[in-house]
Amino acid sequence: MPCPEQLARGERRRKTIVCPIALALVAVHAWSTGIFAQTSPAVARAASVNGRALLYNANSTPFGLSAGAILSPGDRIDTRGGGRVVIDLSDGSMVVVRPESVVILKDFQQASSLRELFEITLGMVRVKINHFSGRPNPYRMNSPTASIAVRGTEFSIEVGLQGETQVMVYEGAVEVSSLSDPDRKTLIEAGRGVLVEAGRDFHIFTNPVNRAGEMGDRNGGDGDHHGAPMAVASAGGNPPPGPMPAQPASQPPVPRTDGHGGPAPHSEHDEPSPRATASTYDRYIAGLSDIAQVPFLFRYNAFAEAHLDSLENPAYATGFTSAEGRLFVLPSFSGVRALQQYQSAFGPGGTLPGDYNLSPQFSMFTPVGGSQFTIGGSASASRVGNTGLSAMPDFDPTTFSQSDAWSPHTSGTSTGTFYSGALVAARRFGSNSLGLELESLKGTGSLVSTTTEGDGVANLSTERIDSASDVSQTRLTVGFSRDLSKSAKLGVFYRYAFISANDADQSHTVDGAPVGLNSTHTSGHSGELGVRLRGAITPRLSYGVTGAWLGVSLQDGLVRTNAVDSHERDRAQRGSLGLGLGYALTRRVLLSLDVAGGAARTQAARTENATGALLQNGNANSHFVSMHGAVQADLTRRLFVSASLLNVWQSHDLNVDLFPDQYGQRALVQDSFFPFTPAAFQSGSHFSDFGVGWRFSPNFFVQYLYSTDYGVSSASHTVMLRYTFRLRRE
């Protein structure tokens, strides 16, 4: 509904129209034929309003803007609440004010040769100026750094945090001049754009997509797909997996606040390069079943990635102002990330790397009932396995130190299948957002292993195990986010998880003779608290800070062939902190540097079922510091490359005490959670990813990634095909 002041203004206008009906009809006919095109005052009306938008009148009194409201010179429109406004002028022109924008209407009613339409101080507008019977219809628009003069055209204006202004022309031509130096002018024709910054030369570029005539309908859809987005995403949205997309050549980067406090998550797919690399998604999917994952080692803290951020903290899902989905398929070959646990009668078991992985995932988010409420979710499947396992235990179970003398060898095959799904609901309240996510995972696995030892425990020579496993996990996440400023966003989430897993031998032989069957049943829960803060330091430099605490409690029921039946209680706590910096060297080259550090403590006590006596008591203290540097560059409009290096410095103190069972024997039993290896990271102290990708369209690309830990284990080869689509615009 129009506010009282707007109704009063409209009533005053109606009282001034006292002409006879015939004169009115003549005036209407003259208006429609363009006779008074250059002399009649224009009238502005809010044709449609989607989401939350405020109107400030000349007295700076705020009102909720609604469709049909009559607008006057001096009115200020503020869409930083996520709204989108379409303004119709009586001369047939149209202005679309996008979310996170501030626009001041000027003296557009003046019957002068060059009327001032509006001043944009922040955000983005798209404008279509109408012609009258082929005659020019001149207007002027201002930003903090530029003045734009037009005579019938279609174009967009985008203003960044420092007042830097980007103008892109889709039809016709505009004349752009610098406010600080009016003598500096340039004519920009269709298909080109210009960036104006105070005290700098104009930066003229080619608009990669000429979308003339795509103003869309008058119900909120402006048809603007950002042919050449101005912003390098630098803050907000949520955590950032992957270097940011590169932008057109010769343009210095300018962070843009869109959505709420950061680069628009929903427009990410319009930008050329992927924000998240194949390795990010690979580790994300593997981490769904790993309750103790360390996320900082593969996230880019200073850069946002809409879909992954919204699945981590559901409050970020309110950044989607259109229905958007993503489908990707992630085949990995000779991978080192998927590890299969195995137990051995020769002593502690170990982990075996998987060498193939096929993981399709679909995610979807859409606003409902306006732009304040968003629902969405994801579904994924993953098939992991190895057709040629080969591994050796890392340490001597009697001394807990690495030893080459005790060297049994394990080989075999393994498979694992995981299915996961998540539902997300989020609601925006001004600068705050709340979100809720319910996620479930189911998985099954099988392992056939053969272990040989020339002269080992009990003189065993060949052991064969055929085992099956299953895992289920349910996670509930509550998220909150707040826009601290135009470029800074804070997000907090808490996740509670229930987990249940079983691993049991189907058959077990030693030198062909059947022996007892090993089995493990695990149940428990975990709680995780995470915090993320992102913002922009300068137009080129952005930052991200991440902190987390994780607590895990598990109960294991253990049956082993080389020990009495027992059960074990595991407890673990981990605290960590990460800091990331992102720098746009050019529009085509983006750099990131992330450092993380943390400490973890794990305790495990194993008790004999029959007597209740303590059999095994262990604790481990781990500390780590990591540094992750990455670069992503567009070599051409279609070809892009990426590279990253991760170094980890760690310490791991392990203490295990063994006590005799009812038969007077001591035996070490390893479960699937407690770290019995001296090294906290199986993959070594450093590894690198090298990628190359090809962009078939702004929404579809393929990327190949080569990952290596420099000889500690076999390298992995990953291919990702990703397609992002938008169903509608709000």
Sequence and secondary structure as in RCSB ss.txt:
>XXXX:A:sequence
MPCPEQLARGERRRKTIVCPIALALVAVHAWSTGIFAQTSPAVARAASVNGRALLYNANSTPFGLSAGAILSPGD
RIDTRGGGRVVIDLSDGSMVVVRPESVVILKDFQQASSLRELFEITLGMVRVKINHFSGRPNPYRMNSPTASIAV
RGTEFSIEVGLQGETQVMVYEGAVEVSSLSDPDRKTLIEAGRGVLVEAGRDFHIFTNPVNRAGEMGDRNGGDGDH
HGAPMAVASAGGNPPPGPMPAQPASQPPVPRTDGHGGPAPHSEHDEPSPRATASTYDRYIAGLSDIAQVPFLFRY
NAFAEAHLDSLENPAYATGFTSAEGRLFVLPSFSGVRALQQYQSAFGPGGTLPGDYNLSPQFSMFTPVGGSQFTI
GGSASASRVGNTGLSAMPDFDPTTFSQSDAWSPHTSGTSTGTFYSGALVAARRFGSNSLGLELESLKGTGSLVST
TTEGDGVANLSTERIDSASDVSQTRLTVGFSRDLSKSAKLGVFYRYAFISANDADQSHTVDGAPVGLNSTHTSGH
SGELGVRLRGAITPRLSYGVTGAWLGVSLQDGLVRTNAVDSHERDRAQRGSLGLGLGYALTRRVLLSLDVAGGAA
RTQAARTENATGALLQNGNANSHFVSMHGAVQADLTRRLFVSASLLNVWQSHDLNVDLFPDQYGQRALVQDSFFP
FTPAAFQSGSHFSDFGVGWRFSPNFFVQYLYSTDYGVSSASHTVMLRYTFRLRRE
>XXXX:A:secstr
   HHHHHHHHHHHHH    HHHHHHHHHHHHHTTTTTTS   EEEEEEES  EEE TT  EEE  TT EE TT 
EEE TTS EEEEEETTS EEEE SS EEEE STT  SSSEEEEEEEEEEEEEE   BTTB   EEEE SSEEEEE
SS EEEEEE TTS EEEEEEESEEEEEESS TT EEEEETTEEEEE TTS  EEEE SS  TT    SSS     
 SS      S SS   S      TT       BTTTBS GGGGGGSSS SS HHHHHHHHHHTT TT  GGGT  
TTS  HHHHHHHSGGGGGG  EEEEEEEEEEEES SS EEEEEETTEEEEEEE  EEEEEEEEEEEEETTTTEEE
EEEEEEEEEEEEEEEE  SSBTTTTB  SSS  EEEEEEEEEEEEEEEEEEEEETTEEEEEEEEEEEEEEEEEEE
EE SS GGG  EEEEEEEEEEEEEEEEEEEEEE SSS EEEEEEEEEEEEEEEEEEEEEETTEE    EEEEEEE
EEEEEEEEEEESSSSEEEEEEEEEEEEEEEEEEE TTS  EEEEEEEEEEEEEEEEEEESSSSEEEEEEEEEEEE
EEEEEEEETTT  EEEEEEEEEEEEEEEEEEEEESSSSEEEEEEEEEEEEEEEEEEEE   TTS       SSS 
 SSSS TT SEEEEEEEEEEEETTEEEEEEEEE TTSS  EEEEEEEEEEEEEE 
